[in-house]
């Protein structure tokens, strides 16, 4: 586990805490009612391991970096 939180890797994906470059796309998804219905509804623009000790992971496709 790194200081910012854990990073997990599978053959296809990397799951990691949000980074600066992830924040705006993540905030847009979390604020979108239709997209957020799969993750307990719209969320406020907070959440970081270093601020709260927990957060939702970014999911990065290893082959493309998306």
mmCIF file as Biopython writes it, N, C-alpha, C and O atoms, coordinates in Angstrom:
data_model
#
loop_
_atom_site.group_PDB
_atom_site.id
_atom_site.type_symbol
_atom_site.label_atom_id
_atom_site.label_alt_id
_atom_site.label_comp_id
_atom_site.label_asym_id
_atom_site.label_entity_id
_atom_site.label_seq_id
_atom_site.pdbx_PDB_ins_code
_atom_site.Cartn_x
_atom_site.Cartn_y
_atom_site.Cartn_z
_atom_site.occupancy
_atom_site.B_iso_or_equiv
_atom_site.auth_seq_id
_atom_site.auth_asym_id
_atom_site.pdbx_PDB_model_num
ATOM 1   N N  . UNK A ? 1  ? 0.844   -1.179 0.000   1.0 0.0 1  A 1 
ATOM 2   C CA . UNK A ? 1  ? 0.000   0.000  0.000   1.0 0.0 1  A 1 
ATOM 3   C C  . UNK A ? 1  ? 0.884   1.236  0.000   1.0 0.0 1  A 1 
ATOM 4   O O  . UNK A ? 1  ? 1.831   1.333  0.781   1.0 0.0 1  A 1 
ATOM 5   N N  . UNK A ? 2  ? 0.570   2.177  -0.879  1.0 0.0 2  A 1 
ATOM 6   C CA . UNK A ? 2  ? 1.328   3.429  -0.900  1.0 0.0 2  A 1 
ATOM 7   C C  . UNK A ? 2  ? 0.693   4.406  0.072   1.0 0.0 2  A 1 
ATOM 8   O O  . UNK A ? 2  ? -0.368  4.125  0.629   1.0 0.0 2  A 1 
ATOM 9   N N  . UNK A ? 3  ? 1.319   5.534  0.279   1.0 0.0 3  A 1 
ATOM 10  C CA . UNK A ? 3  ? 0.823   6.516  1.243   1.0 0.0 3  A 1 
ATOM 11  C C  . UNK A ? 3  ? -0.572  7.011  0.885   1.0 0.0 3  A 1 
ATOM 12  O O  . UNK A ? 3  ? -1.357  7.334  1.776   1.0 0.0 3  A 1 
ATOM 13  N N  . UNK A ? 4  ? -0.893  7.074  -0.404  1.0 0.0 4  A 1 
ATOM 14  C CA . UNK A ? 4  ? -2.186  7.584  -0.841  1.0 0.0 4  A 1 
ATOM 15  C C  . UNK A ? 4  ? -3.277  6.527  -0.782  1.0 0.0 4  A 1 
ATOM 16  O O  . UNK A ? 4  ? -4.455  6.869  -0.874  1.0 0.0 4  A 1 
ATOM 17  N N  . UNK A ? 5  ? -2.930  5.270  -0.632  1.0 0.0 5  A 1 
ATOM 18  C CA . UNK A ? 5  ? -3.906  4.192  -0.597  1.0 0.0 5  A 1 
ATOM 19  C C  . UNK A ? 5  ? -3.405  3.018  -1.412  1.0 0.0 5  A 1 
ATOM 20  O O  . UNK A ? 5  ? -2.359  3.104  -2.056  1.0 0.0 5  A 1 
ATOM 21  N N  . UNK A ? 6  ? -4.146  1.922  -1.388  1.0 0.0 6  A 1 
ATOM 22  C CA . UNK A ? 6  ? -3.685  0.703  -2.066  1.0 0.0 6  A 1 
ATOM 23  C C  . UNK A ? 6  ? -3.823  0.796  -3.579  1.0 0.0 6  A 1 
ATOM 24  O O  . UNK A ? 6  ? -4.668  1.533  -4.088  1.0 0.0 6  A 1 
ATOM 25  N N  . UNK A ? 7  ? -2.992  0.049  -4.295  1.0 0.0 7  A 1 
ATOM 26  C CA . UNK A ? 7  ? -3.103  -0.108 -5.739  1.0 0.0 7  A 1 
ATOM 27  C C  . UNK A ? 7  ? -3.163  -1.599 -6.026  1.0 0.0 7  A 1 
ATOM 28  O O  . UNK A ? 7  ? -2.307  -2.358 -5.572  1.0 0.0 7  A 1 
ATOM 29  N N  . UNK A ? 8  ? -4.165  -2.014 -6.773  1.0 0.0 8  A 1 
ATOM 30  C CA . UNK A ? 8  ? -4.365  -3.420 -7.117  1.0 0.0 8  A 1 
ATOM 31  C C  . UNK A ? 8  ? -4.243  -3.574 -8.624  1.0 0.0 8  A 1 
ATOM 32  O O  . UNK A ? 8  ? -4.708  -2.719 -9.378  1.0 0.0 8  A 1 
ATOM 33  N N  . UNK A ? 9  ? -3.617  -4.668 -9.067  1.0 0.0 9  A 1 
ATOM 34  C CA . UNK A ? 9  ? -3.503  -4.909 -10.500 1.0 0.0 9  A 1 
ATOM 35  C C  . UNK A ? 9  ? -3.992  -6.307 -10.839 1.0 0.0 9  A 1 
ATOM 36  O O  . UNK A ? 9  ? -3.719  -7.278 -10.133 1.0 0.0 9  A 1 
ATOM 37  N N  . UNK A ? 10 ? -4.726  -6.374 -11.948 1.0 0.0 10 A 1 
ATOM 38  C CA . UNK A ? 10 ? -5.108  -7.658 -12.537 1.0 0.0 10 A 1 
ATOM 39  C C  . UNK A ? 10 ? -4.443  -7.709 -13.913 1.0 0.0 10 A 1 
ATOM 40  O O  . UNK A ? 10 ? -3.709  -6.794 -14.285 1.0 0.0 10 A 1 
ATOM 41  N N  . UNK A ? 11 ? -4.697  -8.759 -14.649 1.0 0.0 11 A 1 
ATOM 42  C CA . UNK A ? 11 ? -4.134  -8.858 -15.990 1.0 0.0 11 A 1 
ATOM 43  C C  . UNK A ? 11 ? -4.621  -7.716 -16.889 1.0 0.0 11 A 1 
ATOM 44  O O  . UNK A ? 11 ? -3.894  -7.274 -17.779 1.0 0.0 11 A 1 
ATOM 45  N N  . UNK A ? 12 ? -5.842  -7.243 -16.661 1.0 0.0 12 A 1 
ATOM 46  C CA . UNK A ? 12 ? -6.423  -6.200 -17.520 1.0 0.0 12 A 1 
ATOM 47  C C  . UNK A ? 12 ? -6.523  -4.829 -16.893 1.0 0.0 12 A 1 
ATOM 48  O O  . UNK A ? 12 ? -6.518  -3.826 -17.608 1.0 0.0 12 A 1 
ATOM 49  N N  . UNK A ? 13 ? -6.616  -4.756 -15.571 1.0 0.0 13 A 1 
ATOM 50  C CA . UNK A ? 13 ? -6.962  -3.495 -14.927 1.0 0.0 13 A 1 
ATOM 51  C C  . UNK A ? 13 ? -5.991  -3.106 -13.823 1.0 0.0 13 A 1 
ATOM 52  O O  . UNK A ? 13 ? -5.330  -3.945 -13.212 1.0 0.0 13 A 1 
ATOM 53  N N  . UNK A ? 14 ? -5.931  -1.806 -13.594 1.0 0.0 14 A 1 
ATOM 54  C CA . UNK A ? 14 ? -5.282  -1.263 -12.406 1.0 0.0 14 A 1 
ATOM 55  C C  . UNK A ? 14 ? -6.359  -0.521 -11.626 1.0 0.0 14 A 1 
ATOM 56  O O  . UNK A ? 14 ? -7.053  0.328  -12.186 1.0 0.0 14 A 1 
ATOM 57  N N  . UNK A ? 15 ? -6.505  -0.826 -10.358 1.0 0.0 15 A 1 
ATOM 58  C CA . UNK A ? 15 ? -7.427  -0.121 -9.476  1.0 0.0 15 A 1 
ATOM 59  C C  . UNK A ? 15 ? -6.571  0.656  -8.496  1.0 0.0 15 A 1 
ATOM 60  O O  . UNK A ? 15 ? -5.702  0.092  -7.830  1.0 0.0 15 A 1 
ATOM 61  N N  . UNK A ? 16 ? -6.822  1.963  -8.410  1.0 0.0 16 A 1 
ATOM 62  C CA . UNK A ? 16 ? -5.993  2.796  -7.556  1.0 0.0 16 A 1 
ATOM 63  C C  . UNK A ? 16 ? -6.792  3.998  -7.070  1.0 0.0 16 A 1 
ATOM 64  O O  . UNK A ? 16 ? -7.815  4.351  -7.656  1.0 0.0 16 A 1 
ATOM 65  N N  . UNK A ? 17 ? -6.323  4.617  -6.006  1.0 0.0 17 A 1 
ATOM 66  C CA . UNK A ? 17 ? -6.975  5.849  -5.555  1.0 0.0 17 A 1 
ATOM 67  C C  . UNK A ? 17 ? -6.894  6.914  -6.654  1.0 0.0 17 A 1 
ATOM 68  O O  . UNK A ? 17 ? -6.022  6.869  -7.522  1.0 0.0 17 A 1 
ATOM 69  N N  . UNK A ? 18 ? -7.813  7.857  -6.594  1.0 0.0 18 A 1 
ATOM 70  C CA . UNK A ? 18 ? -7.822  8.945  -7.565  1.0 0.0 18 A 1 
ATOM 71  C C  . UNK A ? 18 ? -6.493  9.695  -7.575  1.0 0.0 18 A 1 
ATOM 72  O O  . UNK A ? 18 ? -5.859  9.897  -6.539  1.0 0.0 18 A 1 
ATOM 73  N N  . UNK A ? 19 ? -6.103  10.091 -8.748  1.0 0.0 19 A 1 
ATOM 74  C CA . UNK A ? 19 ? -4.981  11.006 -8.940  1.0 0.0 19 A 1 
ATOM 75  C C  . UNK A ? 19 ? -5.553  12.309 -9.458  1.0 0.0 19 A 1 
ATOM 76  O O  . UNK A ? 19 ? -6.729  12.372 -9.817  1.0 0.0 19 A 1 
ATOM 77  N N  . UNK A ? 20 ? -4.749  13.334 -9.500  1.0 0.0 20 A 1 
ATOM 78  C CA . UNK A ? 20 ? -5.219  14.640 -9.961  1.0 0.0 20 A 1 
ATOM 79  C C  . UNK A ? 20 ? -5.881  14.526 -11.331 1.0 0.0 20 A 1 
ATOM 80  O O  . UNK A ? 20 ? -6.938  15.114 -11.561 1.0 0.0 20 A 1 
ATOM 81  N N  . UNK A ? 21 ? -5.267  13.775 -12.235 1.0 0.0 21 A 1 
ATOM 82  C CA . UNK A ? 21 ? -5.816  13.660 -13.592 1.0 0.0 21 A 1 
ATOM 83  C C  . UNK A ? 21 ? -7.124  12.870 -13.643 1.0 0.0 21 A 1 
ATOM 84  O O  . UNK A ? 21 ? -7.839  12.939 -14.642 1.0 0.0 21 A 1 
ATOM 85  N N  . UNK A ? 22 ? -7.447  12.133 -12.601 1.0 0.0 22 A 1 
ATOM 86  C CA . UNK A ? 22 ? -8.695  11.373 -12.536 1.0 0.0 22 A 1 
ATOM 87  C C  . UNK A ? 22 ? -9.846  12.177 -11.951 1.0 0.0 22 A 1 
ATOM 88  O O  . UNK A ? 22 ? -11.007 11.813 -12.137 1.0 0.0 22 A 1 
ATOM 89  N N  . UNK A ? 23 ? -9.550  13.250 -11.257 1.0 0.0 23 A 1 
ATOM 90  C CA . UNK A ? 23 ? -10.564 13.887 -10.420 1.0 0.0 23 A 1 
ATOM 91  C C  . UNK A ? 23 ? -11.737 14.456 -11.212 1.0 0.0 23 A 1 
ATOM 92  O O  . UNK A ? 23 ? -12.886 14.167 -10.879 1.0 0.0 23 A 1 
ATOM 93  N N  . UNK A ? 24 ? -11.487 15.252 -12.242 1.0 0.0 24 A 1 
ATOM 94  C CA . UNK A ? 24 ? -12.597 15.862 -12.985 1.0 0.0 24 A 1 
ATOM 95  C C  . UNK A ? 24 ? -13.475 14.823 -13.677 1.0 0.0 24 A 1 
ATOM 96  O O  . UNK A ? 24 ? -14.698 14.907 -13.566 1.0 0.0 24 A 1 
ATOM 97  N N  . UNK A ? 25 ? -12.900 13.834 -14.397 1.0 0.0 25 A 1 
ATOM 98  C CA . UNK A ? 25 ? -13.783 12.801 -14.980 1.0 0.0 25 A 1 
ATOM 99  C C  . UNK A ? 25 ? -14.563 12.037 -13.917 1.0 0.0 25 A 1 
ATOM 100 O O  . UNK A ? 25 ? -15.735 11.717 -14.115 1.0 0.0 25 A 1 
ATOM 101 N N  . UNK A ? 26 ? -13.924 11.746 -12.800 1.0 0.0 26 A 1 
ATOM 102 C CA . UNK A ? 26 ? -14.599 11.031 -11.724 1.0 0.0 26 A 1 
ATOM 103 C C  . UNK A ? 26 ? -15.723 11.872 -11.126 1.0 0.0 26 A 1 
ATOM 104 O O  . UNK A ? 26 ? -16.817 11.364 -10.880 1.0 0.0 26 A 1 
ATOM 105 N N  . UNK A ? 27 ? -15.458 13.151 -10.892 1.0 0.0 27 A 1 
ATOM 106 C CA . UNK A ? 27 ? -16.486 14.039 -10.331 1.0 0.0 27 A 1 
ATOM 107 C C  . UNK A ? 27 ? -17.677 14.140 -11.268 1.0 0.0 27 A 1 
ATOM 108 O O  . UNK A ? 27 ? -18.818 14.199 -10.811 1.0 0.0 27 A 1 
ATOM 109 N N  . UNK A ? 28 ? -17.429 14.162 -12.577 1.0 0.0 28 A 1 
ATOM 110 C CA . UNK A ? 28 ? -18.523 14.224 -13.547 1.0 0.0 28 A 1 
ATOM 111 C C  . UNK A ? 28 ? -19.381 12.966 -13.484 1.0 0.0 28 A 1 
ATOM 112 O O  . UNK A ? 28 ? -20.609 13.050 -13.511 1.0 0.0 28 A 1 
ATOM 113 N N  . UNK A ? 29 ? -18.744 11.805 -13.401 1.0 0.0 29 A 1 
ATOM 114 C CA . UNK A ? 29 ? -19.490 10.545 -13.296 1.0 0.0 29 A 1 
ATOM 115 C C  . UNK A ? 29 ? -20.281 10.506 -11.994 1.0 0.0 29 A 1 
ATOM 116 O O  . UNK A ? 29 ? -21.455 10.136 -11.989 1.0 0.0 29 A 1 
ATOM 117 N N  . UNK A ? 30 ? -19.645 10.884 -10.898 1.0 0.0 30 A 1 
ATOM 118 C CA . UNK A ? 30 ? -20.289 10.820 -9.586  1.0 0.0 30 A 1 
ATOM 119 C C  . UNK A ? 30 ? -21.467 11.784 -9.472  1.0 0.0 30 A 1 
ATOM 120 O O  . UNK A ? 30 ? -22.392 11.536 -8.698  1.0 0.0 30 A 1 
ATOM 121 N N  . UNK A ? 31 ? -21.447 12.883 -10.235 1.0 0.0 31 A 1 
ATOM 122 C CA . UNK A ? 31 ? -22.533 13.858 -10.185 1.0 0.0 31 A 1 
ATOM 123 C C  . UNK A ? 31 ? -23.658 13.520 -11.159 1.0 0.0 31 A 1 
ATOM 124 O O  . UNK A ? 31 ? -24.746 14.084 -11.052 1.0 0.0 31 A 1 
ATOM 125 N N  . UNK A ? 32 ? -23.422 12.617 -12.099 1.0 0.0 32 A 1 
ATOM 126 C CA . UNK A ? 32 ? -24.405 12.250 -13.101 1.0 0.0 32 A 1 
ATOM 127 C C  . UNK A ? 32 ? -25.395 11.239 -12.521 1.0 0.0 32 A 1 
ATOM 128 O O  . UNK A ? 32 ? -25.011 10.131 -12.147 1.0 0.0 32 A 1 
ATOM 129 N N  . UNK A ? 33 ? -26.656 11.621 -12.451 1.0 0.0 33 A 1 
ATOM 130 C CA . UNK A ? 33 ? -27.672 10.770 -11.828 1.0 0.0 33 A 1 
ATOM 131 C C  . UNK A ? 33 ? -27.766 9.403  -12.496 1.0 0.0 33 A 1 
ATOM 132 O O  . UNK A ? 33 ? -27.844 8.385  -11.808 1.0 0.0 33 A 1 
ATOM 133 N N  . UNK A ? 34 ? -27.759 9.368  -13.813 1.0 0.0 34 A 1 
ATOM 134 C CA . UNK A ? 34 ? -27.899 8.091  -14.528 1.0 0.0 34 A 1 
ATOM 135 C C  . UNK A ? 34 ? -26.698 7.187  -14.295 1.0 0.0 34 A 1 
ATOM 136 O O  . UNK A ? 34 ? -26.869 6.003  -14.006 1.0 0.0 34 A 1 
ATOM 137 N N  . UNK A ? 35 ? -25.491 7.719  -14.416 1.0 0.0 35 A 1 
ATOM 138 C CA . UNK A ? 35 ? -24.284 6.903  -14.209 1.0 0.0 35 A 1 
ATOM 139 C C  . UNK A ? 35 ? -24.140 6.507  -12.740 1.0 0.0 35 A 1 
ATOM 140 O O  . UNK A ? 35 ? -23.760 5.376  -12.433 1.0 0.0 35 A 1 
ATOM 141 N N  . UNK A ? 36 ? -24.439 7.421  -11.850 1.0 0.0 36 A 1 
ATOM 142 C CA . UNK A ? 36 ? -24.230 7.187  -10.417 1.0 0.0 36 A 1 
ATOM 143 C C  . UNK A ? 36 ? -25.261 6.248  -9.800  1.0 0.0 36 A 1 
ATOM 144 O O  . UNK A ? 36 ? -25.086 5.811  -8.662  1.0 0.0 36 A 1 
ATOM 145 N N  . UNK A ? 37 ? -26.324 5.931  -10.521 1.0 0.0 37 A 1 
ATOM 146 C CA . UNK A ? 37 ? -27.328 5.018  -9.935  1.0 0.0 37 A 1 
ATOM 147 C C  . UNK A ? 37 ? -26.734 3.645  -9.655  1.0 0.0 37 A 1 
ATOM 148 O O  . UNK A ? 37 ? -27.281 2.886  -8.854  1.0 0.0 37 A 1 
ATOM 149 N N  . UNK A ? 38 ? -25.621 3.318  -10.304 1.0 0.0 38 A 1 
ATOM 150 C CA . UNK A ? 38 ? -24.959 2.035  -10.093 1.0 0.0 38 A 1 
ATOM 151 C C  . UNK A ? 38 ? -23.993 2.070  -8.909  1.0 0.0 38 A 1 
ATOM 152 O O  . UNK A ? 38 ? -23.463 1.033  -8.509  1.0 0.0 38 A 1 
ATOM 153 N N  . UNK A ? 39 ? -23.764 3.246  -8.353  1.0 0.0 39 A 1 
ATOM 154 C CA . UNK A ? 39 ? -22.819 3.400  -7.241  1.0 0.0 39 A 1 
ATOM 155 C C  . UNK A ? 39 ? -23.447 4.179  -6.088  1.0 0.0 39 A 1 
ATOM 156 O O  . UNK A ? 39 ? -22.811 5.056  -5.503  1.0 0.0 39 A 1 
ATOM 157 N N  . UNK A ? 40 ? -24.689 3.857  -5.767  1.0 0.0 40 A 1 
ATOM 158 C CA . UNK A ? 40 ? -25.408 4.437  -4.622  1.0 0.0 40 A 1 
ATOM 159 C C  . UNK A ? 40 ? -25.832 5.879  -4.831  1.0 0.0 40 A 1 
ATOM 160 O O  . UNK A ? 40 ? -26.043 6.598  -3.854  1.0 0.0 40 A 1 
ATOM 161 N N  . UNK A ? 41 ? -25.963 6.322  -6.066  1.0 0.0 41 A 1 
ATOM 162 C CA . UNK A ? 41 ? -26.475 7.647  -6.355  1.0 0.0 41 A 1 
ATOM 163 C C  . UNK A ? 41 ? -25.398 8.711  -6.427  1.0 0.0 41 A 1 
ATOM 164 O O  . UNK A ? 41 ? -24.237 8.452  -6.111  1.0 0.0 41 A 1 
ATOM 165 N N  . UNK A ? 42 ? -25.788 9.924  -6.849  1.0 0.0 42 A 1 
ATOM 166 C CA . UNK A ? 42 ? -24.834 11.022 -6.991  1.0 0.0 42 A 1 
ATOM 167 C C  . UNK A ? 42 ? -24.075 11.287 -5.693  1.0 0.0 42 A 1 
ATOM 168 O O  . UNK A ? 42 ? -24.627 11.187 -4.597  1.0 0.0 42 A 1 
ATOM 169 N N  . UNK A ? 43 ? -22.811 11.623 -5.844  1.0 0.0 43 A 1 
ATOM 170 C CA . UNK A ? 43 ? -21.942 11.886 -4.698  1.0 0.0 43 A 1 
ATOM 171 C C  . UNK A ? 43 ? -21.396 13.301 -4.781  1.0 0.0 43 A 1 
ATOM 172 O O  . UNK A ? 43 ? -21.313 13.879 -5.865  1.0 0.0 43 A 1 
ATOM 173 N N  . UNK A ? 44 ? -21.028 13.853 -3.647  1.0 0.0 44 A 1 
ATOM 174 C CA . UNK A ? 44 ? -20.422 15.189 -3.622  1.0 0.0 44 A 1 
ATOM 175 C C  . UNK A ? 44 ? -18.961 15.108 -4.034  1.0 0.0 44 A 1 
ATOM 176 O O  . UNK A ? 44 ? -18.389 14.019 -4.084  1.0 0.0 44 A 1 
ATOM 177 N N  . UNK A ? 45 ? -18.363 16.238 -4.328  1.0 0.0 45 A 1 
ATOM 178 C CA . UNK A ? 45 ? -16.986 16.297 -4.816  1.0 0.0 45 A 1 
ATOM 179 C C  . UNK A ? 45 ? -15.987 16.188 -3.663  1.0 0.0 45 A 1 
ATOM 180 O O  . UNK A ? 45 ? -15.192 17.100 -3.435  1.0 0.0 45 A 1 
ATOM 181 N N  . UNK A ? 46 ? -16.033 15.105 -2.965  1.0 0.0 46 A 1 
ATOM 182 C CA . UNK A ? 46 ? -15.060 14.843 -1.914  1.0 0.0 46 A 1 
ATOM 183 C C  . UNK A ? 46 ? -14.564 13.426 -2.100  1.0 0.0 46 A 1 
ATOM 184 O O  . UNK A ? 46 ? -15.003 12.719 -3.006  1.0 0.0 46 A 1 
ATOM 185 N N  . UNK A ? 47 ? -13.691 13.032 -1.282  1.0 0.0 47 A 1 
ATOM 186 C CA . UNK A ? 47 ? -13.279 11.642 -1.300  1.0 0.0 47 A 1 
ATOM 187 C C  . UNK A ? 47 ? -11.865 11.475 -1.765  1.0 0.0 47 A 1 
ATOM 188 O O  . UNK A ? 47 ? -11.582 11.554 -2.961  1.0 0.0 47 A 1 
ATOM 189 N N  . UNK A ? 48 ? -10.999 11.252 -0.858  1.0 0.0 48 A 1 
ATOM 190 C CA . UNK A ? 48 ? -9.611  10.960 -1.172  1.0 0.0 48 A 1 
ATOM 191 C C  . UNK A ? 48 ? -9.038  10.223 0.018   1.0 0.0 48 A 1 
ATOM 192 O O  . UNK A ? 48 ? -9.359  10.519 1.169   1.0 0.0 48 A 1 
ATOM 193 N N  . UNK A ? 49 ? -8.192  9.266  -0.276  1.0 0.0 49 A 1 
ATOM 194 C CA . UNK A ? 49 ? -7.595  8.493  0.808   1.0 0.0 49 A 1 
ATOM 195 C C  . UNK A ? 49 ? -6.915  9.400  1.809   1.0 0.0 49 A 1 
ATOM 196 O O  . UNK A ? 49 ? -7.066  9.217  3.017   1.0 0.0 49 A 1 
ATOM 197 N N  . UNK A ? 50 ? -6.170  10.374 1.325   1.0 0.0 50 A 1 
ATOM 198 C CA . UNK A ? 50 ? -5.416  11.221 2.245   1.0 0.0 50 A 1 
ATOM 199 C C  . UNK A ? 50 ? -6.300  12.183 3.036   1.0 0.0 50 A 1 
ATOM 200 O O  . UNK A ? 50 ? -5.867  12.708 4.062   1.0 0.0 50 A 1 
ATOM 201 N N  . UNK A ? 51 ? -7.537  12.426 2.577   1.0 0.0 51 A 1 
ATOM 202 C CA . UNK A ? 51 ? -8.445  13.299 3.322   1.0 0.0 51 A 1 
ATOM 203 C C  . UNK A ? 51 ? -9.347  12.531 4.281   1.0 0.0 51 A 1 
ATOM 204 O O  . UNK A ? 51 ? -9.598  12.986 5.397   1.0 0.0 51 A 1 
ATOM 205 N N  . UNK A ? 52 ? -9.838  11.363 3.848   1.0 0.0 52 A 1 
ATOM 206 C CA . UNK A ? 52 ? -10.837 10.638 4.620   1.0 0.0 52 A 1 
ATOM 207 C C  . UNK A ? 52 ? -10.406 9.243  5.038   1.0 0.0 52 A 1 
ATOM 208 O O  . UNK A ? 52 ? -11.037 8.637  5.905   1.0 0.0 52 A 1 
ATOM 209 N N  . UNK A ? 53 ? -9.335  8.721  4.434   1.0 0.0 53 A 1 
ATOM 210 C CA . UNK A ? 53 ? -8.910  7.365  4.743   1.0 0.0 53 A 1 
ATOM 211 C C  . UNK A ? 53 ? -9.636  6.301  3.946   1.0 0.0 53 A 1 
ATOM 212 O O  . UNK A ? 53 ? -9.418  5.108  4.159   1.0 0.0 53 A 1 
ATOM 213 N N  . UNK A ? 54 ? -10.509 6.725  3.018   1.0 0.0 54 A 1 
ATOM 214 C CA . UNK A ? 54 ? -11.206 5.801  2.126   1.0 0.0 54 A 1 
ATOM 215 C C  . UNK A ? 54 ? -11.617 6.571  0.886   1.0 0.0 54 A 1 
ATOM 216 O O  . UNK A ? 54 ? -11.691 7.800  0.906   1.0 0.0 54 A 1 
ATOM 217 N N  . UNK A ? 55 ? -11.882 5.855  -0.183  1.0 0.0 55 A 1 
ATOM 218 C CA . UNK A ? 55 ? -12.325 6.480  -1.420  1.0 0.0 55 A 1 
ATOM 219 C C  . UNK A ? 55 ? -12.706 5.393  -2.416  1.0 0.0 55 A 1 
ATOM 220 O O  . UNK A ? 55 ? -12.384 4.220  -2.227  1.0 0.0 55 A 1 
ATOM 221 N N  . UNK A ? 56 ? -13.385 5.791  -3.460  1.0 0.0 56 A 1 
ATOM 222 C CA . UNK A ? 56 ? -13.660 4.894  -4.572  1.0 0.0 56 A 1 
ATOM 223 C C  . UNK A ? 56 ? -12.398 4.814  -5.419  1.0 0.0 56 A 1 
ATOM 224 O O  . UNK A ? 56 ? -11.681 5.805  -5.562  1.0 0.0 56 A 1 
ATOM 225 N N  . UNK A ? 57 ? -12.126 3.652  -5.977  1.0 0.0 57 A 1 
ATOM 226 C CA . UNK A ? 57 ? -10.961 3.475  -6.832  1.0 0.0 57 A 1 
ATOM 227 C C  . UNK A ? 57 ? -11.193 4.036  -8.230  1.0 0.0 57 A 1 
ATOM 228 O O  . UNK A ? 57 ? -12.319 4.051  -8.727  1.0 0.0 57 A 1 
ATOM 229 N N  . UNK A ? 58 ? -10.122 4.492  -8.850  1.0 0.0 58 A 1 
ATOM 230 C CA . UNK A ? 58 ? -10.110 4.690  -10.294 1.0 0.0 58 A 1 
ATOM 231 C C  . UNK A ? 58 ? -9.857  3.319  -10.891 1.0 0.0 58 A 1 
ATOM 232 O O  . UNK A ? 58 ? -9.082  2.539  -10.340 1.0 0.0 58 A 1 
ATOM 233 N N  . UNK A ? 59 ? -10.495 3.016  -12.001 1.0 0.0 59 A 1 
ATOM 234 C CA . UNK A ? 59 ? -10.280 1.746  -12.697 1.0 0.0 59 A 1 
ATOM 235 C C  . UNK A ? 59 ? -9.665  2.099  -14.042 1.0 0.0 59 A 1 
ATOM 236 O O  . UNK A ? 59 ? -10.293 2.763  -14.866 1.0 0.0 59 A 1 
ATOM 237 N N  . UNK A ? 60 ? -8.444  1.656  -14.256 1.0 0.0 60 A 1 
ATOM 238 C CA . UNK A ? 60 ? -7.687  1.985  -15.453 1.0 0.0 60 A 1 
ATOM 239 C C  . UNK A ? 60 ? -7.462  0.716  -16.273 1.0 0.0 60 A 1 
ATOM 240 O O  . UNK A ? 60 ? -6.962  -0.281 -15.752 1.0 0.0 60 A 1 
ATOM 241 N N  . UNK A ? 61 ? -7.825  0.753  -17.535 1.0 0.0 61 A 1 
ATOM 242 C CA . UNK A ? 61 ? -7.568  -0.367 -18.428 1.0 0.0 61 A 1 
ATOM 243 C C  . UNK A ? 61 ? -6.085  -0.332 -18.784 1.0 0.0 61 A 1 
ATOM 244 O O  . UNK A ? 61 ? -5.605  0.638  -19.370 1.0 0.0 61 A 1 
ATOM 245 N N  . UNK A ? 62 ? -5.369  -1.382 -18.432 1.0 0.0 62 A 1 
ATOM 246 C CA . UNK A ? 62 ? -3.918  -1.394 -18.586 1.0 0.0 62 A 1 
ATOM 247 C C  . UNK A ? 62 ? -3.481  -1.300 -20.042 1.0 0.0 62 A 1 
ATOM 248 O O  . UNK A ? 62 ? -2.487  -0.637 -20.334 1.0 0.0 62 A 1 
ATOM 249 N N  . UNK A ? 63 ? -4.187  -1.938 -20.956 1.0 0.0 63 A 1 
ATOM 250 C CA . UNK A ? 63 ? -3.784  -1.950 -22.371 1.0 0.0 63 A 1 
ATOM 251 C C  . UNK A ? 63 ? -3.834  -0.565 -23.009 1.0 0.0 63 A 1 
ATOM 252 O O  . UNK A ? 63 ? -3.016  -0.241 -23.870 1.0 0.0 63 A 1 
ATOM 253 N N  . UNK A ? 64 ? -4.795  0.247  -22.584 1.0 0.0 64 A 1 
ATOM 254 C CA . UNK A ? 64 ? -5.013  1.553  -23.230 1.0 0.0 64 A 1 
ATOM 255 C C  . UNK A ? 64 ? -4.652  2.723  -22.325 1.0 0.0 64 A 1 
ATOM 256 O O  . UNK A ? 64 ? -4.425  3.830  -22.814 1.0 0.0 64 A 1 
ATOM 257 N N  . UNK A ? 65 ? -4.595  2.500  -21.015 1.0 0.0 65 A 1 
ATOM 258 C CA . UNK A ? 65 ? -4.397  3.608  -20.073 1.0 0.0 65 A 1 
ATOM 259 C C  . UNK A ? 65 ? -5.647  4.415  -19.817 1.0 0.0 65 A 1 
ATOM 260 O O  . UNK A ? 65 ? -5.583  5.425  -19.115 1.0 0.0 65 A 1 
ATOM 261 N N  . UNK A ? 66 ? -6.799  4.004  -20.367 1.0 0.0 66 A 1 
ATOM 262 C CA . UNK A ? 66 ? -8.057  4.729  -20.148 1.0 0.0 66 A 1 
ATOM 263 C C  . UNK A ? 66 ? -8.744  4.228  -18.904 1.0 0.0 66 A 1 
ATOM 264 O O  . UNK A ? 66 ? -9.818  4.715  -18.552 1.0 0.0 66 A 1 
#
